[in-house]
Amino acid sequence: MSSLKNVLYFQAGLGVLANMVLLFFYTFLILVHRNKPMDMISCQLALIHTVLVLTGGDIGLTDVFGSLSIDSDFKCKTTFYINRLMRGLSICITCLLSVFQAVTISPNTSLLANFKLKLKKYMTYAFFYIWSLNLLFSSRWIFYVGAFTNASETNQMKVTKSCSLFPMNSIIRALSLTVTTSRDVFLVGVMLTSSGYMVIILFRHQRQCKHLHSLSHPRASPEKRATQTILMLVVVFVVMYWVDFIISCTAVLSWMYHPVILTVQKFVMNAYPTITPFVQISSDKRIINMLTNLWSKCHKIFKKG
């Protein structure tokens, strides 16, 4: 069990560090340079994933709050609410990223081409509705989570070292599960549809390039690299999400969490926000060039010293 905890801590540290690098880079681009519409989405995704990893279980903010003189019940409600909020935002923003990239690479003759010039305007509205709905929808957890007690509350389900879920009415539990599942299935469906659309466009573009230039391996354009990155992120998200979803549903329906299963779920839950920044960093030449220049400057300074 301790080895699993060590892996979880290592994963969390790696995820926070990578997302912080990504967040710094995209914030710098947005504030200083002329940024792309996708950069704003990627910046939010990096911020969401940083907070998601920090609030994921018995690590990060939970340990920080533990050293403060704050009511245990308030600490549990706050960290659990923020974590669930970030999980909802993660799936929504990933879906948004997939849809907007599909619009970006769509041919000028397609119906989606009409939205290209208004991406920033639609993005502002999308951010507002996504954050508002998730803030409201996640607030239900405030009433059903709190500090774990050793009293005769046999119906409590321990979800972290010091927090537990309180018993829910069967109707409320079924309704909550139905609404959450419906939302997630819809968003995953949109992701897969937009991803399929992007695959078709990439296949057509590659076939045209081979025909025009007679090249077996045409050089990838920035748009193609960005599309391939998002397709990879969608695949990773869908796989990790459904593993997490199956574990969560099984636990909620049986109202029982085994400590090992809970630790494995936390690892799966943090896998996507940990993998995402590395995929984005490795596929964005702007980040690679910035890190290379920064490394060379640091090397020169240490060499002179």
DRENLOTOR-45944 format. One line per 2 residues: number of its first residue (from 1); their letters; for each residue x, y, z of N, C-alpha, C. Coordinates in nm, 2 decimals. Layout:
# residues N
NUM> A> X Y Z X Y Z X Y Z  ...
END
This chain:
# residues 305
1> MS> 0.08 -0.12 0.00 0.00 0.00 0.00 0.09 0.13 0.00  0.20 0.12 0.08 0.29 0.24 0.08 0.35 0.27 -0.05
3> SL> 0.38 0.16 -0.13 0.44 0.18 -0.26 0.35 0.24 -0.36  0.22 0.21 -0.35 0.12 0.27 -0.43 0.10 0.42 -0.40
5> KN> 0.11 0.45 -0.27 0.11 0.59 -0.22 0.23 0.67 -0.28  0.35 0.61 -0.28 0.47 0.67 -0.33 0.45 0.70 -0.48
7> VL> 0.40 0.60 -0.55 0.37 0.62 -0.70 0.27 0.74 -0.72  0.17 0.75 -0.63 0.07 0.85 -0.64 0.13 0.99 -0.62
9> YF> 0.22 1.00 -0.52 0.29 1.12 -0.49 0.38 1.16 -0.60  0.46 1.07 -0.66 0.55 1.10 -0.77 0.47 1.15 -0.89
11> QA> 0.36 1.08 -0.92 0.27 1.12 -1.03 0.22 1.26 -1.01  0.17 1.29 -0.89 0.12 1.42 -0.86 0.22 1.53 -0.88
13> GL> 0.34 1.51 -0.83 0.45 1.60 -0.84 0.49 1.63 -0.99  0.49 1.52 -1.06 0.53 1.53 -1.21 0.42 1.61 -1.28
15> GV> 0.29 1.58 -1.25 0.18 1.64 -1.31 0.17 1.79 -1.28  0.19 1.83 -1.16 0.19 1.97 -1.12 0.30 2.05 -1.19
17> LA> 0.42 1.99 -1.19 0.54 2.06 -1.25 0.52 2.08 -1.40  0.47 1.98 -1.47 0.45 1.99 -1.61 0.34 2.09 -1.65
19> NM> 0.23 2.08 -1.57 0.12 2.18 -1.59 0.16 2.32 -1.56  0.24 2.34 -1.46 0.29 2.47 -1.43 0.37 2.53 -1.54
21> VL> 0.46 2.45 -1.60 0.54 2.49 -1.71 0.45 2.54 -1.83  0.35 2.45 -1.85 0.26 2.48 -1.96 0.17 2.60 -1.93
23> LF> 0.13 2.62 -1.81 0.05 2.74 -1.77 0.13 2.86 -1.78  0.26 2.86 -1.74 0.35 2.98 -1.75 0.37 3.02 -1.90
25> FY> 0.39 2.91 -1.99 0.41 2.94 -2.13 0.29 3.01 -2.19  0.17 2.95 -2.18 0.05 3.00 -2.24 0.01 3.13 -2.18
27> TF> 0.03 3.16 -2.06 0.00 3.29 -2.00 0.10 3.39 -2.06  0.22 3.36 -2.07 0.32 3.45 -2.14 0.28 3.48 -2.28
29> LI> 0.24 3.38 -2.35 0.19 3.40 -2.49 0.07 3.49 -2.50  -0.03 3.47 -2.41 -0.15 3.55 -2.41 -0.12 3.69 -2.37
31> LV> -0.04 3.72 -2.28 -0.01 3.85 -2.23 0.09 3.93 -2.31  0.18 3.86 -2.37 0.29 3.93 -2.44 0.28 3.92 -2.59
33> HR> 0.25 3.80 -2.64 0.25 3.79 -2.79 0.11 3.77 -2.84  0.10 3.77 -2.97 -0.03 3.75 -3.03 -0.07 3.60 -3.02
35> NK> -0.16 3.57 -2.94 -0.19 3.43 -2.92 -0.29 3.37 -3.01  -0.30 3.24 -3.03 -0.40 3.17 -3.11 -0.52 3.14 -3.02
37> PM> -0.64 3.13 -3.08 -0.75 3.10 -3.00 -0.74 2.97 -2.92  -0.66 2.87 -2.97 -0.64 2.74 -2.90 -0.55 2.76 -2.78
39> DM> -0.47 2.87 -2.78 -0.38 2.89 -2.66 -0.46 2.92 -2.54  -0.57 2.99 -2.55 -0.66 3.03 -2.44 -0.72 2.90 -2.38
41> IS> -0.76 2.81 -2.46 -0.82 2.68 -2.42 -0.71 2.60 -2.35  -0.59 2.59 -2.41 -0.48 2.51 -2.35 -0.44 2.57 -2.22
43> CQ> -0.44 2.70 -2.20 -0.40 2.77 -2.08 -0.50 2.73 -1.97  -0.63 2.74 -2.00 -0.73 2.70 -1.90 -0.72 2.55 -1.86
45> LA> -0.69 2.47 -1.96 -0.68 2.33 -1.93 -0.56 2.30 -1.84  -0.45 2.37 -1.86 -0.33 2.36 -1.77 -0.36 2.40 -1.63
47> LI> -0.44 2.51 -1.62 -0.48 2.56 -1.48 -0.57 2.46 -1.41  -0.67 2.41 -1.49 -0.76 2.31 -1.43 -0.69 2.19 -1.39
49> HT> -0.60 2.14 -1.47 -0.53 2.01 -1.43 -0.43 2.03 -1.32  -0.38 2.15 -1.30 -0.29 2.18 -1.19 -0.37 2.17 -1.06
51> VL> -0.49 2.23 -1.06 -0.57 2.23 -0.94 -0.63 2.09 -0.92  -0.66 2.02 -1.03 -0.72 1.89 -1.02 -0.62 1.79 -0.95
53> VL> -0.50 1.80 -0.99 -0.40 1.71 -0.93 -0.37 1.75 -0.78  -0.37 1.88 -0.75 -0.34 1.92 -0.61 -0.45 1.88 -0.52
55> TG> -0.57 1.87 -0.57 -0.69 1.84 -0.48 -0.73 1.69 -0.49  -0.65 1.61 -0.55 -0.68 1.47 -0.58 -0.65 1.38 -0.46
57> GD> -0.73 1.37 -0.36 -0.71 1.27 -0.26 -0.63 1.32 -0.14  -0.54 1.24 -0.09 -0.46 1.27 0.03 -0.33 1.34 0.00
59> IG> -0.33 1.42 -0.10 -0.21 1.49 -0.14 -0.24 1.63 -0.17  -0.13 1.71 -0.19 -0.15 1.85 -0.23 -0.22 1.94 -0.13
61> LT> -0.33 2.00 -0.17 -0.40 2.10 -0.09 -0.45 2.03 0.04  -0.48 1.90 0.03 -0.54 1.84 0.15 -0.43 1.84 0.26
63> DV> -0.31 1.82 0.23 -0.20 1.82 0.33 -0.18 1.96 0.38  -0.19 2.06 0.29 -0.17 2.20 0.32 -0.28 2.25 0.42
65> FG> -0.40 2.21 0.39 -0.51 2.25 0.47 -0.51 2.18 0.61  -0.44 2.06 0.61 -0.43 1.98 0.73 -0.35 2.05 0.84
67> SL> -0.25 2.14 0.79 -0.17 2.21 0.88 -0.23 2.34 0.93  -0.34 2.38 0.88 -0.41 2.50 0.91 -0.52 2.48 1.02
69> SI> -0.54 2.58 1.10 -0.65 2.57 1.20 -0.78 2.61 1.14  -0.83 2.51 1.05 -0.96 2.53 0.98 -1.04 2.41 1.02
71> DS> -1.17 2.43 1.03 -1.26 2.32 1.06 -1.25 2.21 0.96  -1.24 2.09 1.01 -1.22 1.97 0.92 -1.33 1.95 0.82
73> DF> -1.45 1.98 0.86 -1.57 1.96 0.77 -1.56 2.06 0.66  -1.52 2.19 0.69 -1.50 2.29 0.59 -1.39 2.25 0.49
75> KC> -1.28 2.20 0.54 -1.17 2.15 0.46 -1.21 2.04 0.36  -1.28 1.95 0.41 -1.33 1.84 0.33 -1.42 1.89 0.22
77> KT> -1.52 1.97 0.26 -1.62 2.02 0.16 -1.55 2.10 0.05  -1.45 2.19 0.09 -1.38 2.27 0.00 -1.30 2.19 -0.10
79> TF> -1.21 2.10 -0.05 -1.12 2.03 -0.14 -1.20 1.94 -0.23  -1.31 1.87 -0.18 -1.39 1.78 -0.26 -1.46 1.85 -0.37
81> YI> -1.52 1.97 -0.33 -1.60 2.05 -0.42 -1.51 2.10 -0.54  -1.39 2.15 -0.50 -1.30 2.20 -0.60 -1.25 2.09 -0.70
83> NR> -1.22 1.97 -0.64 -1.18 1.86 -0.72 -1.29 1.81 -0.82  -1.41 1.80 -0.77 -1.52 1.76 -0.86 -1.55 1.87 -0.96
85> LM> -1.53 1.99 -0.92 -1.55 2.10 -1.02 -1.45 2.09 -1.13  -1.32 2.07 -1.09 -1.21 2.06 -1.19 -1.23 1.94 -1.28
87> RG> -1.28 1.83 -1.23 -1.31 1.71 -1.31 -1.41 1.74 -1.42  -1.52 1.81 -1.38 -1.62 1.85 -1.47 -1.57 1.95 -1.58
89> LS> -1.49 2.04 -1.53 -1.43 2.14 -1.63 -1.33 2.07 -1.72  -1.26 1.97 -1.67 -1.16 1.90 -1.76 -1.23 1.84 -1.88
91> IC> -1.34 1.77 -1.85 -1.41 1.70 -1.97 -1.47 1.80 -2.06  -1.52 1.91 -2.00 -1.58 2.01 -2.09 -1.48 2.09 -2.17
93> IT> -1.37 2.13 -2.11 -1.27 2.20 -2.19 -1.20 2.11 -2.29  -1.18 1.99 -2.26 -1.12 1.89 -2.35 -1.21 1.88 -2.47
95> CL> -1.34 1.87 -2.45 -1.44 1.86 -2.55 -1.44 1.99 -2.64  -1.43 2.11 -2.57 -1.42 2.23 -2.64 -1.30 2.24 -2.73
97> LS> -1.19 2.20 -2.68 -1.06 2.20 -2.75 -1.08 2.11 -2.88  -1.14 2.00 -2.87 -1.16 1.91 -2.98 -1.25 1.97 -3.09
99> VF> -1.36 2.03 -3.04 -1.46 2.09 -3.13 -1.39 2.21 -3.20  -1.32 2.30 -3.13 -1.27 2.42 -3.19 -1.15 2.38 -3.29
101> QA> -1.08 2.28 -3.26 -0.98 2.23 -3.36 -1.04 2.18 -3.48  -1.15 2.11 -3.47 -1.23 2.06 -3.59 -1.27 2.18 -3.67
103> VT> -1.32 2.28 -3.61 -1.36 2.40 -3.68 -1.24 2.47 -3.75  -1.13 2.48 -3.68 -1.01 2.54 -3.73 -0.96 2.48 -3.86
105> IS> -0.96 2.35 -3.86 -0.90 2.28 -3.98 -1.00 2.24 -4.08  -1.13 2.28 -4.06 -1.23 2.24 -4.16 -1.21 2.32 -4.29
107> PN> -1.24 2.26 -4.40 -1.23 2.33 -4.53 -1.32 2.45 -4.54  -1.27 2.54 -4.62 -1.35 2.67 -4.64 -1.49 2.65 -4.71
109> TS> -1.50 2.53 -4.77 -1.63 2.50 -4.83 -1.73 2.43 -4.74  -1.69 2.40 -4.62 -1.78 2.32 -4.52 -1.86 2.42 -4.45
111> LL> -1.97 2.37 -4.38 -2.06 2.45 -4.30 -1.99 2.51 -4.18  -1.89 2.44 -4.12 -1.81 2.49 -4.01 -1.73 2.61 -4.04
113> AN> -1.70 2.63 -4.16 -1.61 2.74 -4.20 -1.67 2.88 -4.16  -1.80 2.88 -4.15 -1.87 3.01 -4.11 -1.83 3.05 -3.97
115> FK> -1.79 2.96 -3.88 -1.75 2.99 -3.75 -1.61 3.03 -3.72  -1.53 3.01 -3.83 -1.38 3.03 -3.81 -1.35 3.18 -3.77
117> LK> -1.41 3.27 -3.83 -1.38 3.41 -3.80 -1.43 3.46 -3.67  -1.52 3.38 -3.61 -1.59 3.42 -3.48 -1.54 3.33 -3.37
119> LK> -1.43 3.26 -3.38 -1.39 3.17 -3.28 -1.37 3.23 -3.14  -1.30 3.35 -3.14 -1.28 3.41 -3.01 -1.41 3.46 -2.94
121> KY> -1.50 3.51 -3.02 -1.63 3.55 -2.97 -1.71 3.43 -2.91  -1.71 3.32 -2.98 -1.78 3.20 -2.94 -1.71 3.14 -2.82
123> MT> -1.58 3.15 -2.82 -1.50 3.10 -2.71 -1.53 3.16 -2.57  -1.55 3.30 -2.58 -1.58 3.37 -2.46 -1.72 3.32 -2.40
125> YA> -1.82 3.31 -2.49 -1.95 3.26 -2.44 -1.94 3.12 -2.39  -1.86 3.03 -2.46 -1.84 2.89 -2.42 -1.78 2.88 -2.28
127> FF> -1.67 2.96 -2.25 -1.61 2.97 -2.12 -1.71 3.01 -2.01  -1.79 3.11 -2.04 -1.88 3.16 -1.94 -1.99 3.05 -1.90
129> YI> -2.04 2.98 -2.01 -2.15 2.88 -1.98 -2.09 2.76 -1.91  -1.97 2.72 -1.96 -1.90 2.60 -1.90 -1.87 2.62 -1.75
131> WS> -1.81 2.73 -1.72 -1.78 2.76 -1.58 -1.90 2.78 -1.49  -2.00 2.85 -1.54 -2.13 2.87 -1.47 -2.20 2.74 -1.44
133> LN> -2.22 2.66 -1.54 -2.29 2.53 -1.52 -2.22 2.44 -1.43  -2.09 2.43 -1.44 -2.01 2.34 -1.36 -2.00 2.39 -1.21
135> LL> -1.99 2.52 -1.19 -2.00 2.57 -1.06 -2.13 2.54 -0.99  -2.24 2.55 -1.06 -2.37 2.52 -1.01 -2.39 2.37 -0.99
137> FS> -2.35 2.29 -1.09 -2.37 2.14 -1.09 -2.29 2.07 -0.98  -2.17 2.12 -0.96 -2.08 2.06 -0.86 -2.12 2.09 -0.71
139> SR> -2.20 2.19 -0.70 -2.23 2.24 -0.56 -2.31 2.14 -0.48  -2.37 2.04 -0.55 -2.44 1.93 -0.48 -2.36 1.86 -0.38
141> WI> -2.23 1.85 -0.41 -2.14 1.77 -0.33 -2.12 1.83 -0.19  -2.14 1.96 -0.18 -2.12 2.03 -0.05 -2.21 1.97 0.06
143> FY> -2.33 1.92 0.02 -2.43 1.87 0.11 -2.40 1.72 0.15  -2.32 1.65 0.07 -2.31 1.51 0.08 -2.16 1.46 0.12
145> VG> -2.08 1.56 0.15 -1.94 1.52 0.19 -1.90 1.60 0.31  -1.82 1.54 0.40 -1.78 1.60 0.52 -1.66 1.53 0.59
147> AF> -1.62 1.57 0.70 -1.51 1.51 0.78 -1.55 1.37 0.82  -1.46 1.28 0.81 -1.49 1.14 0.85 -1.49 1.13 1.00
149> TN> -1.59 1.06 1.06 -1.59 1.04 1.21 -1.59 0.90 1.24  -1.54 0.87 1.36 -1.54 0.73 1.41 -1.66 0.69 1.48
151> AS> -1.76 0.77 1.47 -1.89 0.74 1.54 -1.96 0.62 1.47  -2.08 0.59 1.52 -2.15 0.48 1.46 -2.22 0.51 1.33
153> ET> -2.15 0.58 1.25 -2.20 0.62 1.11 -2.15 0.51 1.01  -2.21 0.40 1.02 -2.17 0.29 0.93 -2.20 0.31 0.79
155> NQ> -2.28 0.41 0.76 -2.32 0.44 0.62 -2.23 0.53 0.55  -2.13 0.59 0.63 -2.03 0.68 0.56 -1.94 0.60 0.47
157> MK> -1.90 0.66 0.36 -1.81 0.59 0.27 -1.68 0.68 0.26  -1.57 0.63 0.31 -1.45 0.70 0.32 -1.39 0.72 0.18
159> VT> -1.36 0.84 0.14 -1.31 0.87 0.01 -1.17 0.93 0.01  -1.13 0.98 0.12 -0.99 1.02 0.15 -0.95 0.99 0.29
161> KS> -0.83 1.03 0.33 -0.78 1.00 0.47 -0.87 1.06 0.57  -0.94 1.17 0.55 -1.02 1.24 0.65 -1.16 1.28 0.60
163> CS> -1.19 1.24 0.48 -1.33 1.28 0.43 -1.41 1.16 0.39  -1.54 1.18 0.40 -1.63 1.07 0.36 -1.75 1.12 0.29
165> LF> -1.82 1.04 0.22 -1.95 1.07 0.16 -2.06 1.03 0.26  -2.16 1.11 0.27 -2.27 1.08 0.36 -2.38 1.01 0.28
167> PM> -2.46 0.93 0.36 -2.57 0.86 0.29 -2.66 0.95 0.21  -2.70 0.90 0.09 -2.79 0.98 0.00 -2.92 0.90 -0.01
169> NS> -3.02 0.97 -0.03 -3.15 0.91 -0.07 -3.13 0.84 -0.20  -3.19 0.72 -0.21 -3.17 0.64 -0.33 -3.22 0.71 -0.46
171> II> -3.32 0.79 -0.45 -3.37 0.86 -0.56 -3.28 0.97 -0.60  -3.22 1.04 -0.50 -3.13 1.15 -0.53 -3.00 1.09 -0.59
173> RA> -2.95 0.98 -0.53 -2.83 0.91 -0.58 -2.85 0.87 -0.73  -2.97 0.81 -0.76 -2.99 0.76 -0.90 -3.00 0.88 -0.99
175> LS> -3.07 0.99 -0.95 -3.09 1.11 -1.03 -2.95 1.17 -1.06  -2.87 1.19 -0.95 -2.74 1.25 -0.97 -2.65 1.16 -1.06
177> LT> -2.65 1.03 -1.05 -2.58 0.94 -1.14 -2.62 0.95 -1.28  -2.75 0.96 -1.30 -2.81 0.97 -1.43 -2.77 1.10 -1.50
179> VT> -2.78 1.21 -1.43 -2.75 1.34 -1.49 -2.60 1.35 -1.53  -2.52 1.30 -1.43 -2.37 1.30 -1.45 -2.33 1.21 -1.57
181> TS> -2.39 1.09 -1.58 -2.36 1.00 -1.69 -2.41 1.06 -1.82  -2.53 1.11 -1.82 -2.58 1.17 -1.95 -2.49 1.28 -2.00
183> RD> -2.45 1.37 -1.91 -2.36 1.48 -1.95 -2.23 1.43 -2.00  -2.17 1.33 -1.93 -2.04 1.28 -1.97 -2.05 1.20 -2.10
185> VF> -2.15 1.12 -2.12 -2.17 1.04 -2.24 -2.19 1.14 -2.36  -2.26 1.24 -2.34 -2.28 1.34 -2.45 -2.15 1.41 -2.49
187> LV> -2.08 1.45 -2.39 -1.95 1.52 -2.42 -1.85 1.43 -2.48  -1.84 1.31 -2.43 -1.75 1.21 -2.49 -1.79 1.18 -2.64
189> GV> -1.92 1.17 -2.66 -1.98 1.15 -2.79 -1.94 1.27 -2.89  -1.95 1.39 -2.84 -1.91 1.50 -2.92 -1.76 1.50 -2.95
191> ML> -1.68 1.46 -2.85 -1.53 1.45 -2.87 -1.50 1.35 -2.98  -1.56 1.23 -2.97 -1.54 1.13 -3.06 -1.59 1.16 -3.20
193> TS> -1.70 1.24 -3.21 -1.75 1.28 -3.34 -1.65 1.38 -3.41  -1.61 1.48 -3.33 -1.52 1.58 -3.38 -1.38 1.52 -3.41
195> SG> -1.34 1.42 -3.33 -1.22 1.35 -3.36 -1.22 1.27 -3.49  -1.34 1.20 -3.51 -1.36 1.13 -3.64 -1.36 1.22 -3.76
197> YM> -1.42 1.34 -3.74 -1.42 1.44 -3.85 -1.28 1.49 -3.88  -1.20 1.51 -3.77 -1.06 1.55 -3.79 -0.98 1.45 -3.86
199> VI> -1.00 1.32 -3.83 -0.93 1.21 -3.89 -0.96 1.21 -4.04  -1.08 1.22 -4.08 -1.12 1.22 -4.22 -1.05 1.34 -4.29
201> IL> -1.05 1.46 -4.23 -0.99 1.57 -4.29 -0.84 1.55 -4.31  -0.77 1.50 -4.21 -0.63 1.47 -4.22 -0.60 1.36 -4.32
203> FR> -0.68 1.26 -4.33 -0.66 1.16 -4.44 -0.68 1.22 -4.58  -0.78 1.30 -4.60 -0.80 1.37 -4.73 -0.68 1.46 -4.76
205> HQ> -0.63 1.53 -4.66 -0.52 1.63 -4.68 -0.40 1.55 -4.72  -0.37 1.44 -4.65 -0.25 1.36 -4.67 -0.26 1.30 -4.81
207> RQ> -0.37 1.26 -4.85 -0.39 1.20 -4.99 -0.37 1.30 -5.10  -0.41 1.42 -5.07 -0.39 1.53 -5.17 -0.25 1.57 -5.18
209> CK> -0.18 1.57 -5.06 -0.03 1.61 -5.06 0.05 1.50 -5.14  0.02 1.38 -5.12 0.09 1.27 -5.19 0.06 1.28 -5.34
211> HL> -0.06 1.32 -5.38 -0.09 1.33 -5.52 -0.02 1.45 -5.59  -0.02 1.56 -5.51 0.04 1.68 -5.57 0.19 1.68 -5.57
213> HS> 0.25 1.63 -5.47 0.40 1.64 -5.45 0.47 1.51 -5.47  0.39 1.40 -5.48 0.45 1.26 -5.50 0.55 1.23 -5.38
215> LS> 0.50 1.26 -5.26 0.58 1.24 -5.14 0.52 1.13 -5.06  0.59 1.04 -5.01 0.53 0.93 -4.93 0.51 0.98 -4.79
217> HP> 0.60 1.07 -4.74 0.59 1.13 -4.61 0.59 1.28 -4.61  0.48 1.35 -4.65 0.49 1.49 -4.65 0.51 1.55 -4.51
219> RA> 0.58 1.67 -4.51 0.61 1.73 -4.39 0.48 1.78 -4.31  0.48 1.76 -4.19 0.36 1.79 -4.11 0.35 1.94 -4.09
221> SP> 0.23 2.00 -4.11 0.21 2.14 -4.09 0.18 2.16 -3.94  0.19 2.29 -3.89 0.15 2.31 -3.75 0.01 2.27 -3.72
223> EK> -0.08 2.29 -3.81 -0.22 2.26 -3.79 -0.24 2.11 -3.78  -0.16 2.03 -3.86 -0.17 1.89 -3.86 -0.11 1.84 -3.73
225> RA> 0.00 1.89 -3.68 0.06 1.85 -3.55 -0.04 1.88 -3.44  -0.10 2.00 -3.44 -0.19 2.03 -3.34 -0.31 1.94 -3.34
227> TQ> -0.36 1.90 -3.45 -0.47 1.81 -3.47 -0.44 1.67 -3.41  -0.32 1.62 -3.45 -0.27 1.49 -3.40 -0.26 1.49 -3.25
229> TI> -0.21 1.60 -3.19 -0.20 1.61 -3.05 -0.33 1.60 -2.98  -0.43 1.68 -3.03 -0.57 1.68 -2.97 -0.63 1.54 -2.99
231> LM> -0.61 1.47 -3.10 -0.66 1.34 -3.12 -0.60 1.24 -3.01  -0.47 1.26 -2.99 -0.41 1.17 -2.89 -0.47 1.20 -2.75
233> LV> -0.49 1.33 -2.72 -0.54 1.37 -2.59 -0.68 1.31 -2.57  -0.76 1.32 -2.67 -0.90 1.27 -2.67 -0.90 1.11 -2.64
235> VV> -0.81 1.04 -2.71 -0.80 0.90 -2.69 -0.76 0.87 -2.54  -0.66 0.93 -2.49 -0.61 0.91 -2.35 -0.73 0.95 -2.26
237> FV> -0.79 1.06 -2.28 -0.90 1.10 -2.19 -1.01 1.00 -2.19  -1.06 0.95 -2.30 -1.17 0.86 -2.31 -1.14 0.73 -2.24
239> VM> -1.02 0.68 -2.26 -0.98 0.55 -2.19 -0.97 0.57 -2.04  -0.90 0.67 -2.00 -0.89 0.70 -1.85 -1.02 0.73 -1.79
241> YW> -1.10 0.81 -1.86 -1.23 0.85 -1.80 -1.32 0.73 -1.78  -1.33 0.64 -1.87 -1.42 0.53 -1.86 -1.38 0.43 -1.75
243> VD> -1.24 0.41 -1.73 -1.19 0.33 -1.62 -1.23 0.39 -1.49  -1.21 0.52 -1.48 -1.25 0.60 -1.36 -1.40 0.59 -1.33
245> FI> -1.48 0.60 -1.44 -1.62 0.60 -1.43 -1.67 0.47 -1.38  -1.62 0.36 -1.43 -1.66 0.22 -1.39 -1.63 0.20 -1.24
247> IS> -1.51 0.24 -1.20 -1.47 0.23 -1.06 -1.57 0.31 -0.97  -1.59 0.43 -1.01 -1.68 0.52 -0.93 -1.82 0.47 -0.92
249> CT> -1.88 0.43 -1.03 -2.01 0.37 -1.03 -2.03 0.25 -0.95  -1.93 0.16 -0.96 -1.93 0.04 -0.88 -1.93 0.07 -0.73
251> AV> -1.84 0.17 -0.69 -1.83 0.21 -0.55 -1.95 0.27 -0.50  -2.01 0.36 -0.58 -2.13 0.44 -0.53 -2.25 0.34 -0.52
253> LS> -2.27 0.25 -0.62 -2.38 0.16 -0.62 -2.37 0.06 -0.50  -2.25 0.01 -0.48 -2.23 -0.08 -0.37 -2.20 -0.01 -0.24
255> WM> -2.17 0.12 -0.24 -2.15 0.20 -0.13 -2.03 0.15 -0.04  -1.92 0.12 -0.12 -1.80 0.06 -0.05 -1.68 0.09 -0.13
257> YH> -1.57 0.14 -0.07 -1.44 0.17 -0.13 -1.33 0.09 -0.06  -1.27 0.00 -0.13 -1.15 -0.07 -0.08 -1.03 0.03 -0.09
259> PV> -0.95 0.04 0.02 -0.84 0.14 0.01 -0.75 0.13 -0.11  -0.72 0.00 -0.15 -0.63 -0.02 -0.27 -0.70 0.03 -0.40
261> IL> -0.83 -0.01 -0.41 -0.91 0.04 -0.53 -0.92 0.19 -0.53  -0.93 0.25 -0.42 -0.94 0.40 -0.41 -0.81 0.46 -0.45
263> TV> -0.70 0.40 -0.41 -0.57 0.45 -0.45 -0.54 0.44 -0.60  -0.59 0.32 -0.66 -0.58 0.30 -0.80 -0.66 0.39 -0.88
265> QK> -0.78 0.42 -0.83 -0.87 0.52 -0.89 -0.81 0.66 -0.90  -0.74 0.70 -0.79 -0.68 0.83 -0.78 -0.56 0.84 -0.89
267> FV> -0.49 0.72 -0.90 -0.39 0.72 -1.00 -0.44 0.73 -1.14  -0.55 0.66 -1.17 -0.62 0.67 -1.30 -0.67 0.81 -1.33
269> MN> -0.73 0.87 -1.22 -0.79 1.00 -1.23 -0.69 1.11 -1.26  -0.57 1.09 -1.21 -0.46 1.19 -1.23 -0.38 1.16 -1.35
271> AY> -0.40 1.04 -1.42 -0.32 1.00 -1.53 -0.34 1.10 -1.65  -0.46 1.14 -1.68 -0.49 1.23 -1.79 -0.43 1.37 -1.77
273> PT> -0.45 1.44 -1.65 -0.39 1.57 -1.63 -0.24 1.56 -1.62  -0.18 1.44 -1.59 -0.04 1.43 -1.59 0.02 1.41 -1.73
275> IT> -0.04 1.33 -1.81 0.00 1.30 -1.95 -0.02 1.42 -2.04  -0.13 1.49 -2.03 -0.16 1.60 -2.12 -0.05 1.70 -2.14
277> PF> 0.01 1.76 -2.03 0.11 1.86 -2.06 0.23 1.81 -2.13  0.27 1.69 -2.11 0.39 1.63 -2.18 0.36 1.61 -2.33
279> VQ> 0.23 1.57 -2.36 0.19 1.56 -2.50 0.19 1.69 -2.57  0.14 1.80 -2.50 0.13 1.93 -2.56 0.27 1.99 -2.57
281> IS> 0.36 1.97 -2.47 0.49 2.03 -2.48 0.57 1.97 -2.59  0.56 1.84 -2.60 0.64 1.77 -2.71 0.60 1.80 -2.85
283> SD> 0.47 1.84 -2.86 0.42 1.86 -3.00 0.41 2.01 -3.04  0.44 2.10 -2.94 0.44 2.25 -2.97 0.59 2.30 -2.98
285> KR> 0.63 2.33 -3.10 0.76 2.37 -3.13 0.80 2.51 -3.05  0.69 2.59 -3.03 0.72 2.71 -2.96 0.77 2.69 -2.82
287> II> 0.71 2.59 -2.75 0.75 2.55 -2.61 0.89 2.49 -2.61  0.91 2.40 -2.71 1.04 2.34 -2.72 1.15 2.44 -2.74
289> NM> 1.13 2.54 -2.83 1.22 2.64 -2.86 1.25 2.73 -2.74  1.14 2.76 -2.66 1.16 2.84 -2.54 1.24 2.77 -2.44
291> LT> 1.21 2.64 -2.42 1.28 2.56 -2.32 1.43 2.54 -2.36  1.45 2.53 -2.49 1.59 2.51 -2.54 1.67 2.64 -2.52
293> NL> 1.61 2.76 -2.55 1.68 2.88 -2.53 1.70 2.91 -2.38  1.60 2.88 -2.30 1.62 2.89 -2.16 1.73 2.81 -2.10
295> WS> 1.74 2.68 -2.15 1.84 2.59 -2.11 1.98 2.64 -2.15  1.99 2.69 -2.27 2.12 2.74 -2.32 2.17 2.86 -2.25
297> KC> 2.08 2.95 -2.21 2.11 3.07 -2.13 2.16 3.03 -1.99  2.09 2.94 -1.93 2.13 2.89 -1.80 2.26 2.82 -1.80
299> HK> 2.29 2.75 -1.91 2.41 2.68 -1.92 2.53 2.78 -1.93  2.51 2.88 -2.01 2.61 2.99 -2.03 2.64 3.06 -1.90
301> IF> 2.53 3.09 -1.82 2.55 3.16 -1.69 2.63 3.07 -1.60  2.60 2.94 -1.59 2.67 2.85 -1.49 2.81 2.83 -1.54
303> KK> 2.83 2.83 -1.67 2.96 2.81 -1.73 3.06 2.93 -1.70  3.00 3.05 -1.71 3.08 3.17 -1.67 3.11 3.17 -1.52
305> G> 3.01 3.13 -1.44 3.03 3.13 -1.30 3.13 3.03 -1.25
END
